[in-house]
C-alpha cells in the first residue's frame, strides 16, 4: 500500500515539476521552428522557381512558353514534397526516434510494396518521360487514352484532361500509349463544297477564290490565304470543290465553320445554290403510254 502511495506521489511530483514542462516546451518550440523554417523555405523556393520562368529566365533556359506552366507546377510540387519529408524527419528526431532504423524498415516495406504496385511504378515512369520528352504540356489540346480535351495538369502519376463539354478526366500515365497533340503545329481546315452540275466549274472556282481571298483580313485564325484545290469528286447530282486553309493551332475546326458560312452566303448571292438530293419519279400510266 505504501509502495503504491509513494509511486503515485513520485508520478505527481514529476507531472507538476519543472523538468517535464521544460522538456515539453523545448520540444514544442523545436517543432514550431521546424515548421516555420519549412514554410519560409517553401515560399522562398517557389519564388525562385517563379523567377526562373520569367521572360529573361525563359531565354536563358531555352524553354518554350507552352512548357512553362507544366514544369513550374511540377518543380513546386517536388520542392514541397522534399521540404515536407525533411521537416517530418526533423520532427521525429525531436522525439528521439531512431530515423536510421525507421528508414531501413521503410525501405524494406517499400520494396515489398513495390512488387505489388507495378502499375504505380509504370505510371510514374511514364509520367517522367511525358514531361521530359515534352509530349504535351498544360494548356495543350490533345487526344490521349481515348479522351479528347485540354490538359489541365501533368503529374508523375496522373494526367488531368478537361473535355470540351466540361468533364475532367484523370488518366493514369501508364495508360497513355499514344498521344495526338493539336497544339504543337498549325492546323489545316479542309472544306468540301458541293456545286450543282448546272453551274460552270470555272465560274464557281473564281467566286470561291474571291471569297477566301478576304478571309485572312477578316479572321485572325487563318495564317495565310486559303487555297482552292479544284474538283475533288464527281457525284450523282453535283461536283465537289475542295478548299484547304492553314490556321493557328487548334483553330482548324473554327476555320472550317468560317469557310462554310462565308462561301454559303456568297454563293447564294451569286445565284449558285447548294445542291440537294434529287429523286426521279416515273408515273406508271405514262410508262404504259410510252410502251404503246
Secondary structure as UniProt FT lines:
FT   HELIX           2..16
FT   HELIX           18..52
FT   HELIX           55..61
FT   HELIX           65..94
FT   TURN            95..96
FT   HELIX           99..116
FT   HELIX           118..132
FT   TURN            133..134
FT   TURN            138..139
FT   STRAND          141..144
FT   TURN            145..146
FT   STRAND          147..154
FT   STRAND          158..162
FT   TURN            164..165
FT   STRAND          168..172
FT   HELIX           173..175
FT   STRAND          179..181
FT   STRAND          187..196
FT   TURN            197..198
FT   HELIX           201..213
FT   HELIX           215..218
FT   TURN            220..221
FT   STRAND          227..234
FT   STRAND          238..247
FT   TURN            249..250
FT   HELIX           252..269
FT   TURN            270..271
FT   HELIX           284..291
//
